[in-house]
Amino acid sequence: PQNPTLLLVHGFPGCADHGKLMSGSPYWKSIRLIAVDRPGYGDSDPQPNITPIDFAEQITALLNQKKIHHFSIISVS
């Protein structure tokens, strides 16, 4: 929690498991990495009618739950 938070949102195709690849590097020990699955990818359930705004609201709820107010985002596509 003391370290800066980096949110990983994977591209297509992909899943949150990409975070495991990144977190194996010693350079990532100083960062709090949170990797999330987009709906229907990885271990997440499909949400056929989800919009980008809905997904952003889900991310916001996750960050609020974890009391994270400052973070950076990395995403690939």
N, C-alpha and C positions, 0 to 999 in steps of 0.2 A: 503493500500500500504506500510506502514511502517513495517508491520509484515512479517515474513518469509512466503513464498508461498509454499503450498503443493498441488500438482496436484493429484487428485484421478482418476485413470483409472480402472473402474470396471472389474471384471472377468465374467465368464459365469456360470449361467445366472446372469444378473444384469443390472443396469443402474445407471445414475448419481444421482438418488434419494437416493442412499446409502450415499451420501454426507450430505443429510438432517439429517440422523440418527446420523452421526458423529458430525455435527455442533451443535447439541442440547446440547452437553456436555460443561460444563463451562471450561474444559481444552482446548477447541478449540478456545476460544475467542482471544488468542494471535497469532493465525495462520490465514493466508489468504488462505482459502480452495477453490479450483476450481475443480469442478467435471464435467467431460465431458461424454457424451454418445458415446459409440463406434458405428460406422455406423450400422444402422438397429436395434438398441436397444433403449429402452426408447422413447424419442420424436424425435429421429433422423431418417432421411430417409435411407432406405437401399442403399448400394453401392456395388452391387454384385461383382464387379471386383477390389475392393480396396485391396491393398497389405499392409503388415505391414509398409513398407517404406512410402507408400502414407499416411497412418494414422499418422505416425510420422511427416511427412511434414505438415499435417493439424494442429497438436498440435503445431509445431514450429511456424506456421503462427499465431495461436491464441496467443501464448506467446509474439511474436513480436508485434502484434497489441496492446496488453496490456502493452507493454514495460517492460516485466518481463525477466530478464536476469539470475537470480539465483532462483532455486526452487528445491524442492525434490519431488519425486514421490512415491505414495503408490498404490499398486495394489494387488488384491487378485484373485485367480483362483481356 
